[in-house]
Amino acid sequence: MARARELLDVVGDDELRRMLEYWLSIHPGRCLPSRRDFDPAAVPHLLGRMALTDVEYDPIRFRVRVMGTGLTAAFGRDLTGRYLHEAIPEFEASYTCAHRVEVAMTGLPGHCAEIPAVPFRIDFAASERLYLPFSSDGAGVDMMLTMTTFLADRATLSPFAGRSGPPPAVS
């Protein structure tokens, strides 16, 4: 919970910050919120920029349950029902994958601003992304909501953007 509150000061995009505030409002104390706690009607204007993925383990992988229309347009195809590592050849070596794995393993929300390794159809310099974990049992992450904002200026990137390997640890 403390990390999520700290992220409020780090997230640059106002709508990403609103989504994080909403996630905090449905967070039931020490447990992770479940997908049932999330009400899409509470944030209808943000849905197009979201993707909801199932998290599977052993091996860890991510299947897109639903992909917002804005992301579908930016990506050039709808990945609903597909595993990210199968749909995107560069995925497993990407910073995006490393962030998803970190969120799945720690149960802590994640944030990054980067120049993505995966190709998009729209013209942009960078993206800012929020990763929010959900749990059906309150402990293990089995779903993840991701929200993306496309940035026009590289100056808004975080200091670790563009590095290869896993994201830096945030205590």
MDTraj code that builds the backbone (N, CA, C; nanometers):
import mdtraj as md
import numpy as np

residues = "MET ALA ARG ALA ARG GLU LEU LEU ASP VAL VAL GLY ASP ASP GLU LEU ARG ARG MET LEU GLU TYR TRP LEU SER ILE HIS PRO GLY ARG CYS LEU PRO SER ARG ARG ASP PHE ASP PRO ALA ALA VAL PRO HIS LEU LEU GLY ARG MET ALA LEU THR ASP VAL GLU TYR ASP PRO ILE ARG PHE ARG VAL ARG VAL MET GLY THR GLY LEU THR ALA ALA PHE GLY ARG ASP LEU THR GLY ARG TYR LEU HIS GLU ALA ILE PRO GLU PHE GLU ALA SER TYR THR CYS ALA HIS ARG VAL GLU VAL ALA MET THR GLY LEU PRO GLY HIS CYS ALA GLU ILE PRO ALA VAL PRO PHE ARG ILE ASP PHE ALA ALA SER GLU ARG LEU TYR LEU PRO PHE SER SER ASP GLY ALA GLY VAL ASP MET MET LEU THR MET THR THR PHE LEU ALA ASP ARG ALA THR LEU SER PRO PHE ALA GLY ARG SER GLY PRO PRO PRO ALA VAL SER".split()
xyz = np.array([
    [0.0819, -0.1187, 0.0000],
    [0.0000, 0.0000, 0.0000],
    [0.0867, 0.1256, 0.0000],
    [0.1985, 0.1212, 0.0754],
    [0.2866, 0.2378, 0.0804],
    [0.3476, 0.2653, -0.0565],
    [0.3873, 0.1585, -0.1273],
    [0.4455, 0.1781, -0.2600],
    [0.3449, 0.2435, -0.3538],
    [0.2198, 0.2011, -0.3476],
    [0.1172, 0.2595, -0.4343],
    [0.1010, 0.4078, -0.4043],
    [0.1020, 0.4438, -0.2779],
    [0.0892, 0.5855, -0.2419],
    [0.2115, 0.6647, -0.2882],
    [0.3301, 0.6038, -0.2809],
    [0.4512, 0.6696, -0.3300],
    [0.4440, 0.6906, -0.4812],
    [0.3826, 0.5967, -0.5519],
    [0.3698, 0.6095, -0.6971],
    [0.2859, 0.7303, -0.7365],
    [0.1958, 0.7732, -0.6498],
    [0.1153, 0.8917, -0.6802],
    [0.2038, 1.0131, -0.7084],
    [0.3205, 1.0184, -0.6428],
    [0.4130, 1.1296, -0.6635],
    [0.5014, 1.1109, -0.7867],
    [0.5068, 0.9890, -0.8394],
    [0.5949, 0.9566, -0.9511],
    [0.5219, 0.9597, -1.0848],
    [0.3972, 0.9157, -1.0848],
    [0.3194, 0.9073, -1.2086],
    [0.3019, 1.0470, -1.2670],
    [0.3377, 1.0631, -1.3939],
    [0.3314, 1.1939, -1.4575],
    [0.1962, 1.2287, -1.5171],
    [0.1261, 1.1300, -1.5695],
    [-0.0004, 1.1534, -1.6388],
    [-0.1165, 1.1625, -1.5398],
    [-0.1990, 1.2650, -1.5528],
    [-0.3118, 1.2853, -1.4608],
    [-0.4103, 1.1689, -1.4625],
    [-0.4387, 1.1136, -1.5802],
    [-0.5355, 1.0038, -1.5871],
    [-0.4787, 0.8753, -1.5285],
    [-0.3491, 0.8501, -1.5463],
    [-0.2873, 0.7352, -1.4796],
    [-0.2952, 0.7528, -1.3283],
    [-0.2702, 0.8742, -1.2822],
    [-0.2790, 0.9023, -1.1384],
    [-0.4210, 0.8801, -1.0880],
    [-0.5219, 0.9216, -1.1654],
    [-0.6617, 0.8981, -1.1254],
    [-0.6919, 0.7483, -1.1167],
    [-0.6366, 0.6711, -1.2102],
    [-0.6584, 0.5267, -1.2061],
    [-0.5931, 0.4664, -1.0829],
    [-0.4731, 0.5104, -1.0503],
    [-0.4054, 0.4626, -0.9300],
    [-0.4842, 0.5014, -0.8053],
    [-0.5371, 0.6217, -0.8009],
    [-0.6204, 0.6640, -0.6873],
    [-0.7449, 0.5765, -0.6762],
    [-0.8058, 0.5436, -0.7893],
    [-0.9233, 0.4561, -0.7866],
    [-0.8845, 0.3180, -0.7342],
    [-0.7732, 0.2616, -0.7829],
    [-0.7274, 0.1306, -0.7364],
    [-0.7040, 0.1333, -0.5849],
    [-0.6426, 0.2402, -0.5354],
    [-0.6225, 0.2536, -0.3909],
    [-0.7556, 0.2586, -0.3163],
    [-0.8559, 0.3205, -0.3757],
    [-0.9864, 0.3320, -0.3086],
    [-1.0589, 0.1981, -0.2980],
    [-1.0266, 0.1031, -0.3854],
    [-1.0911, -0.0290, -0.3778],
    [-1.0004, -0.1317, -0.3113],
    [-0.8818, -0.0887, -0.2695],
    [-0.7839, -0.1767, -0.2061],
    [-0.8300, -0.2068, -0.0635],
    [-0.8583, -0.3350, -0.0325],
    [-0.9121, -0.3686, 0.1000],
    [-0.8059, -0.3875, 0.2080],
    [-0.7288, -0.2859, 0.2364],
    [-0.6299, -0.2944, 0.3439],
    [-0.5096, -0.3785, 0.3069],
    [-0.4862, -0.4849, 0.3820],
    [-0.3672, -0.5676, 0.3619],
    [-0.3784, -0.6622, 0.2423],
    [-0.4966, -0.6865, 0.1938],
    [-0.5170, -0.7773, 0.0807],
    [-0.5202, -0.6998, -0.0503],
    [-0.4930, -0.7708, -0.1586],
    [-0.5066, -0.7101, -0.2914],
    [-0.6533, -0.7051, -0.3303],
    [-0.6930, -0.6055, -0.4071],
    [-0.8313, -0.6032, -0.4558],
    [-0.8526, -0.7146, -0.5582],
    [-0.9763, -0.7577, -0.5705],
    [-1.0099, -0.8580, -0.6714],
    [-1.0649, -0.7879, -0.7946],
    [-1.0745, -0.8611, -0.9018],
    [-1.1333, -0.8058, -1.0239],
    [-1.2770, -0.7621, -0.9971],
    [-1.3472, -0.8337, -0.9095],
    [-1.4862, -0.7985, -0.8755],
    [-1.4953, -0.6631, -0.8063],
    [-1.3886, -0.6219, -0.7391],
    [-1.3873, -0.4909, -0.6730],
    [-1.3793, -0.3763, -0.7740],
    [-1.3265, -0.4054, -0.8917],
    [-1.3083, -0.3037, -0.9952],
    [-1.4384, -0.2847, -1.0725],
    [-1.4882, -0.1611, -1.0740],
    [-1.6117, -0.1280, -1.1458],
    [-1.5765, -0.0412, -1.2666],
    [-1.5826, -0.0974, -1.3882],
    [-1.5499, -0.0181, -1.5071],
    [-1.6339, 0.1087, -1.5197],
    [-1.7550, 0.1077, -1.4659],
    [-1.8418, 0.2258, -1.4734],
    [-1.7856, 0.3428, -1.3922],
    [-1.6931, 0.3151, -1.3005],
    [-1.6328, 0.4219, -1.2205],
    [-1.5269, 0.4999, -1.2986],
    [-1.4743, 0.4398, -1.4056],
    [-1.3687, 0.5046, -1.4842],
    [-1.3919, 0.4830, -1.6347],
    [-1.5121, 0.5111, -1.6841],
    [-1.5429, 0.4770, -1.8239],
    [-1.4538, 0.5474, -1.9261],
    [-1.4118, 0.6691, -1.8965],
    [-1.3289, 0.7459, -1.9894],
    [-1.1859, 0.6925, -2.0000],
    [-1.1476, 0.6013, -1.9116],
    [-1.0122, 0.5461, -1.9121],
    [-1.0041, 0.4081, -1.9769],
    [-1.1165, 0.3434, -2.0002],
    [-1.1186, 0.2036, -2.0431],
    [-1.0459, 0.1778, -2.1746],
    [-1.0507, 0.2696, -2.2679],
    [-0.9869, 0.2481, -2.3974],
    [-0.8366, 0.2320, -2.3901],
    [-0.7767, 0.2801, -2.2818],
    [-0.6311, 0.2747, -2.2651],
    [-0.5873, 0.1622, -2.1727],
    [-0.6809, 0.0720, -2.1401],
    [-0.6515, -0.0362, -2.0466],
    [-0.6483, -0.1720, -2.1151],
    [-0.5735, -0.2617, -2.0527],
    [-0.5762, -0.4032, -2.0889],
    [-0.5842, -0.4812, -1.9585],
    [-0.6652, -0.5843, -1.9578],
    [-0.6767, -0.6728, -1.8426],
    [-0.6178, -0.8063, -1.8836],
    [-0.5183, -0.8532, -1.8078],
    [-0.4531, -0.9792, -1.8419],
    [-0.4641, -1.0781, -1.7277],
    [-0.4773, -1.2052, -1.7645],
    [-0.4686, -1.3141, -1.6679],
    [-0.3213, -1.3436, -1.6467],
    [-0.2840, -1.3729, -1.5223],
    [-0.1467, -1.4092, -1.4900],
    [-0.1446, -1.5585, -1.4606],
    [-0.0622, -1.6318, -1.5326],
    [-0.0460, -1.7759, -1.5114],
    [0.0973, -1.8012, -1.4659],
    [0.1166, -1.9067, -1.3892],
    [0.2476, -1.9371, -1.3335],
    [0.2948, -2.0750, -1.3779],
    [0.4251, -2.0924, -1.3714],
    [0.4914, -2.2211, -1.3935],
    [0.4713, -2.2767, -1.5330],
    [0.5184, -2.2067, -1.6345],
    [0.5960, -2.0823, -1.6343],
    [0.5050, -1.9601, -1.6297],
    [0.5633, -1.8499, -1.5871],
    [0.4835, -1.7276, -1.5802],
    [0.4543, -1.6783, -1.7216],
    [0.3289, -1.6438, -1.7444],
    [0.2883, -1.5884, -1.8735],
    [0.1602, -1.5094, -1.8549],
    [0.1297, -1.4288, -1.9557],
    [0.0202, -1.3329, -1.9459],
    [-0.0713, -1.3478, -2.0672],
    [-0.2002, -1.3691, -2.0406],
    [-0.2995, -1.3811, -2.1475],
    [-0.3922, -1.2614, -2.1408],
    [-0.4088, -1.1936, -2.2532],
    [-0.4930, -1.0745, -2.2585],
    [-0.6388, -1.1174, -2.2514],
    [-0.7065, -1.0727, -2.1484],
    [-0.8488, -1.1019, -2.1322],
    [-0.9325, -1.0014, -2.2109],
    [-0.8962, -0.8742, -2.2007],
    [-0.9644, -0.7692, -2.2772],
    [-0.8642, -0.6566, -2.3027],
    [-0.8740, -0.5974, -2.4210],
    [-0.7824, -0.4905, -2.4607],
    [-0.8645, -0.3712, -2.5057],
    [-0.8390, -0.2550, -2.4473],
    [-0.9136, -0.1341, -2.4805],
    [-0.8972, -0.0935, -2.6259],
    [-0.9964, -0.0220, -2.6758],
    [-0.9967, 0.0174, -2.8167],
    [-0.8813, 0.1111, -2.8517],
    [-0.8422, 0.1968, -2.7588],
    [-0.7285, 0.2855, -2.7837],
    [-0.5985, 0.2085, -2.7976],
    [-0.5799, 0.1066, -2.7139],
    [-0.4606, 0.0232, -2.7247],
    [-0.4635, -0.0604, -2.8514],
    [-0.5818, -0.1118, -2.8856],
    [-0.5953, -0.1899, -3.0085],
    [-0.5576, -0.1048, -3.1294],
    [-0.6055, 0.0191, -3.1320],
    [-0.5729, 0.1090, -3.2431],
    [-0.4233, 0.1395, -3.2464],
    [-0.3638, 0.1647, -3.1301],
    [-0.2213, 0.1969, -3.1237],
    [-0.1353, 0.0775, -3.1635],
    [-0.1786, -0.0415, -3.1240],
    [-0.1020, -0.1622, -3.1519],
    [-0.1260, -0.2137, -3.2932],
    [-0.2394, -0.1793, -3.3490],
    [-0.2708, -0.2225, -3.4845],
    [-0.3409, -0.3560, -3.4929],
    [-0.3706, -0.4147, -3.3782],
    [-0.4449, -0.5412, -3.3734],
    [-0.4928, -0.5653, -3.2315],
    [-0.5957, -0.6465, -3.2210],
    [-0.6536, -0.6800, -3.0914],
    [-0.5896, -0.8088, -3.0414],
    [-0.5329, -0.8050, -2.9228],
    [-0.4665, -0.9219, -2.8659],
    [-0.5548, -0.9979, -2.7679],
    [-0.6820, -0.9623, -2.7596],
    [-0.7732, -1.0304, -2.6681],
    [-0.7687, -1.1811, -2.6924],
    [-0.7508, -1.2560, -2.5830],
    [-0.7460, -1.4016, -2.5896],
    [-0.6094, -1.4589, -2.6215],
    [-0.5110, -1.3745, -2.6474],
    [-0.3782, -1.4225, -2.6867],
    [-0.2786, -1.4070, -2.5723],
    [-0.1787, -1.4951, -2.5714],
    [-0.0673, -1.4828, -2.4785],
    [0.0314, -1.3812, -2.5350],
    [0.0787, -1.2915, -2.4489],
    [0.1678, -1.1858, -2.4963],
    [0.2967, -1.2408, -2.5560],
    [0.3523, -1.3456, -2.4958],
    [0.4785, -1.3994, -2.5478],
    [0.4610, -1.4664, -2.6840],
    [0.3395, -1.5088, -2.7173],
    [0.3136, -1.5673, -2.8489],
    [0.2781, -1.4596, -2.9512],
    [0.2077, -1.3573, -2.9086],
    [0.1609, -1.2527, -3.0001],
    [0.2686, -1.1505, -3.0344],
    [0.3643, -1.1317, -2.9433],
    [0.4687, -1.0302, -2.9620],
    [0.6051, -1.0980, -2.9495],
    [0.6749, -1.1210, -3.0594],
    [0.8029, -1.1926, -3.0545],
    [0.9048, -1.1311, -2.9583],
    [0.9068, -0.9996, -2.9449],
    [1.0047, -0.9314, -2.8597],
    [0.9634, -0.9269, -2.7125],
    [0.8471, -0.9786, -2.6792],
    [0.7901, -0.9557, -2.5467],
    [0.8777, -1.0076, -2.4333],
    [0.9228, -1.1323, -2.4387],
    [0.9936, -1.1907, -2.3248],
    [1.1233, -1.1183, -2.2898],
    [1.1849, -1.0522, -2.3862],
    [1.3084, -0.9782, -2.3609],
    [1.2822, -0.8309, -2.3316],
    [1.1560, -0.7928, -2.3247],
    [1.1224, -0.6507, -2.3111],
    [1.1150, -0.6049, -2.1661],
    [1.1319, -0.4762, -2.1509],
    [1.1151, -0.4104, -2.0224],
    [0.9711, -0.4278, -1.9732],
    [0.8764, -0.4268, -2.0664],
    [0.7351, -0.4449, -2.0331],
    [0.7128, -0.5793, -1.9660],
    [0.7751, -0.6842, -2.0177],
    [0.7629, -0.8167, -1.9570],
    [0.8240, -0.8162, -1.8168],
    [0.9422, -0.7562, -1.8027],
    [1.0081, -0.7508, -1.6718],
    [0.9207, -0.6806, -1.5684],
    [0.8553, -0.5738, -1.6077],
    [0.7659, -0.5040, -1.5148],
    [0.6475, -0.5920, -1.4765],
    [0.5873, -0.6589, -1.5738],
    [0.4739, -0.7467, -1.5444],
    [0.5142, -0.8576, -1.4476],
    [0.6303, -0.9176, -1.4705],
    [0.6777, -1.0249, -1.3826],
    [0.6986, -0.9712, -1.2415],
    [0.7596, -0.8534, -1.2297],
    [0.7824, -0.7948, -1.0974],
    [0.6501, -0.7732, -1.0233],
    [0.5503, -0.7191, -1.0911],
    [0.4200, -0.6946, -1.0281],
    [0.3544, -0.8269, -0.9890],
    [0.3624, -0.9266, -1.0764],
    [0.3027, -1.0571, -1.0472],
    [0.3695, -1.1238, -0.9273],
    [0.5005, -1.1128, -0.9168],
    [0.5733, -1.1804, -0.8098],
    [0.5653, -1.1064, -0.6761],
    [0.5570, -0.9745, -0.6786],
    [0.5567, -0.8982, -0.5534],
    [0.4170, -0.8593, -0.5064],
    [0.3212, -0.8523, -0.5991],
    [0.1878, -0.8048, -0.5634],
    [0.1821, -0.6541, -0.5443],
    [0.2886, -0.5847, -0.5837],
    [0.2937, -0.4392, -0.5712],
    [0.2644, -0.3754, -0.7062],
    [0.1965, -0.2621, -0.7074],
    [0.1722, -0.1951, -0.8350],
    [0.3040, -0.1485, -0.8959],
    [0.3028, -0.1344, -1.0268],
    [0.4233, -0.0921, -1.0960],
    [0.3961, 0.0250, -1.1882],
    [0.5027, 0.0924, -1.2254],
    [0.4938, 0.2095, -1.3122],
    [0.6218, 0.2171, -1.3942],
    [0.6096, 0.2583, -1.5177],
    [0.7285, 0.2858, -1.5970],
    [0.6962, 0.3901, -1.7022],
    [0.7989, 0.4613, -1.7411],
    [0.7932, 0.5518, -1.8555],
    [0.9120, 0.5125, -1.9403],
    [0.8863, 0.4753, -2.0660],
    [0.9928, 0.4182, -2.1471],
    [0.9650, 0.4351, -2.2954],
    [1.0654, 0.4045, -2.3730],
    [1.0485, 0.3879, -2.5164],
    [1.0296, 0.2381, -2.5351],
    [0.9103, 0.1935, -2.5682],
    [0.8819, 0.0501, -2.5720],
    [0.9601, -0.0240, -2.6799],
    [0.9915, -0.1503, -2.6499],
    [1.0582, -0.2367, -2.7469],
    [0.9580, -0.3006, -2.8419],
    [0.8314, -0.3045, -2.8019],
    [0.7297, -0.3654, -2.8881],
    [0.6759, -0.2601, -2.9846],
    [0.6490, -0.2991, -3.1085],
    [0.6064, -0.2012, -3.2086],
    [0.4615, -0.1574, -3.1933],
    [0.4382, -0.0286, -3.2131],
    [0.3039, 0.0281, -3.2164],
    [0.2859, 0.0966, -3.3505],
    [0.1627, 0.1155, -3.3923],
    [0.1329, 0.1800, -3.5204],
    [0.1354, 0.3312, -3.5117],
    [0.1102, 0.3858, -3.3944],
    [0.1025, 0.5313, -3.3851],
    [0.2415, 0.5917, -3.3695],
    [0.2540, 0.7169, -3.4028],
    [0.3807, 0.7868, -3.3951],
    [0.3928, 0.8515, -3.2569],
    [0.4854, 0.8033, -3.1769],
    [0.5069, 0.8594, -3.0440],
    [0.6516, 0.8356, -3.0040],
    [0.6981, 0.9114, -2.9071],
    [0.8357, 0.8983, -2.8620],
    [0.8481, 0.8047, -2.7433],
    [0.7441, 0.7917, -2.6652],
    [0.7541, 0.7140, -2.5425],
    [0.6149, 0.6835, -2.4890],
    [0.6128, 0.5994, -2.3859],
    [0.4855, 0.5712, -2.3195],
    [0.5062, 0.5699, -2.1691],
    [0.3985, 0.5926, -2.0982],
    [0.3970, 0.5805, -1.9526],
    [0.2909, 0.4772, -1.9211],
    [0.3249, 0.3843, -1.8316],
    [0.2355, 0.2717, -1.8072],
    [0.2228, 0.2445, -1.6575],
    [0.1043, 0.2030, -1.6185],
    [0.0731, 0.1670, -1.4812],
    [0.0292, 0.0210, -1.4803],
    [0.0811, -0.0577, -1.3866],
    [0.0470, -0.1995, -1.3717],
    [-0.0182, -0.2180, -1.2351],
    [-0.1416, -0.2662, -1.2332],
    [-0.2151, -0.2814, -1.1076],
    [-0.2556, -0.4272, -1.0875],
    [-0.2101, -0.4891, -0.9773],
    [-0.2404, -0.6298, -0.9529],
    [-0.3796, -0.6509, -0.8933],
    [-0.4392, -0.7644, -0.9283],
    [-0.5663, -0.8090, -0.8712],
    [-0.5502, -0.9536, -0.8273],
    [-0.6282, -0.9930, -0.7273],
    [-0.6173, -1.1275, -0.6720],
    [-0.7544, -1.1816, -0.6351],
    [-0.7831, -1.3034, -0.6762],
    [-0.9118, -1.3637, -0.6394],
    [-0.9113, -1.4133, -0.4952],
    [-0.7908, -1.4375, -0.4372],
    [-0.7836, -1.4844, -0.2989],
    [-0.7248, -1.3807, -0.2037],
    [-0.6951, -1.2606, -0.2534],
    [-0.6422, -1.1536, -0.1696],
    [-0.4916, -1.1540, -0.1554],
    [-0.4253, -1.2603, -0.2042],
    [-0.2808, -1.2705, -0.1860],
    [-0.2055, -1.2858, -0.3181],
    [-0.2312, -1.3938, -0.3911],
    [-0.1595, -1.4203, -0.5156],
    [-0.2172, -1.3427, -0.6327],
    [-0.1319, -1.2826, -0.7124],
    [-0.1759, -1.2052, -0.8286],
    [-0.2200, -1.3015, -0.9386],
    [-0.3466, -1.2920, -0.9795],
    [-0.3944, -1.3750, -1.0904],
    [-0.4500, -1.2921, -1.2058],
    [-0.4591, -1.1609, -1.1865],
    [-0.4978, -1.0698, -1.2943],
    [-0.4188, -0.9404, -1.2776],
    [-0.4010, -0.8721, -1.3898],
    [-0.3298, -0.7450, -1.3868],
    [-0.3980, -0.6481, -1.4831],
    [-0.4235, -0.5294, -1.4336],
    [-0.4777, -0.4239, -1.5177],
    [-0.3618, -0.3319, -1.5552],
    [-0.3474, -0.3074, -1.6834],
    [-0.2425, -0.2192, -1.7326],
    [-0.3082, -0.1020, -1.8031],
    [-0.2603, 0.0182, -1.7735],
    [-0.3110, 0.1370, -1.8409],
    [-0.1923, 0.2112, -1.9003],
    [-0.2060, 0.2531, -2.0258],
    [-0.0957, 0.3148, -2.0994],
    [-0.1332, 0.4534, -2.1492],
    [-0.0378, 0.5448, -2.1392],
    [-0.0476, 0.6778, -2.1980],
    [0.0690, 0.6924, -2.2944],
    [0.0421, 0.7437, -2.4123],
    [0.1483, 0.7677, -2.5089],
    [0.1935, 0.9119, -2.4959],
    [0.3243, 0.9297, -2.4824],
    [0.3837, 1.0606, -2.4586],
    [0.4423, 1.1162, -2.5876],
    [0.4453, 1.2452, -2.5981],
    [0.5002, 1.3095, -2.7171],
    [0.6429, 1.3581, -2.6961],
    [0.6927, 1.3491, -2.5729],
    [0.8208, 1.4105, -2.5418],
    [0.9066, 1.3158, -2.4597],
    [1.0279, 1.2866, -2.5054],
    [1.1182, 1.1983, -2.4320],
    [1.1619, 1.2588, -2.2986],
    [1.1493, 1.3878, -2.2818],
    [1.1907, 1.4528, -2.1573],
    [1.1068, 1.4066, -2.0395],
    [0.9902, 1.3490, -2.0665],
    [0.9045, 1.3026, -1.9577],
    [0.9391, 1.1615, -1.9130],
    [1.0379, 1.0982, -1.9757],
    [1.0766, 0.9625, -1.9391],
    [1.1443, 0.9594, -1.8032],
    [1.1298, 0.8460, -1.7351],
    [1.1971, 0.8274, -1.6073],
    [1.3470, 0.8071, -1.6312],
    [1.4301, 0.8214, -1.5286],
    [1.5744, 0.8092, -1.5448],
    [1.6198, 0.6708, -1.5902],
    [1.5403, 0.5651, -1.5658],
    [1.5819, 0.4301, -1.6034],
    [1.5258, 0.3862, -1.7374],
    [1.4603, 0.4731, -1.8095],
    [1.4015, 0.4375, -1.9387],
    [1.5086, 0.3964, -2.0382],
    [1.4758, 0.2973, -2.1169],
    [1.5644, 0.2538, -2.2227],
    [1.6699, 0.1542, -2.1796],
    [1.6836, 0.1267, -2.0519],
    [1.7797, 0.0273, -2.0068],
    [1.7256, -0.1117, -2.0359],
    [1.8164, -0.2041, -2.0601],
    [1.7732, -0.3420, -2.0784],
    [1.7743, -0.4113, -1.9432],
    [1.7083, -0.5245, -1.9370],
    [1.7038, -0.6004, -1.8134],
    [1.5849, -0.5636, -1.7292],
    [1.5807, -0.6184, -1.6077],
    [1.4653, -0.5949, -1.5217],
    [1.4605, -0.4520, -1.4716],
    [1.3435, -0.4076, -1.4314],
    [1.3307, -0.2720, -1.3788],
    [1.4026, -0.2595, -1.2456],
    [1.4383, -0.1391, -1.2074],
    [1.5047, -0.1200, -1.0792],
    [1.4103, -0.1505, -0.9645],
    [1.4676, -0.1963, -0.8552],
    [1.3868, -0.2255, -0.7367],
    [1.3401, -0.0954, -0.6743],
    [1.2160, -0.0938, -0.6315],
    [1.1604, 0.0212, -0.5615],
    [1.1208, -0.0273, -0.4238],
    [1.1800, 0.0295, -0.3230],
    [1.1493, -0.0178, -0.1875],
    [1.0335, 0.0561, -0.1278],
])
top = md.Topology()
chain = top.add_chain()
for i, resn in enumerate(residues, 1):
    res = top.add_residue(resn, chain, resSeq=i)
    for name in ("N", "CA", "C"):
        top.add_atom(name, md.element.get_by_symbol(name[0]), res)
traj = md.Trajectory(xyz[None], top)
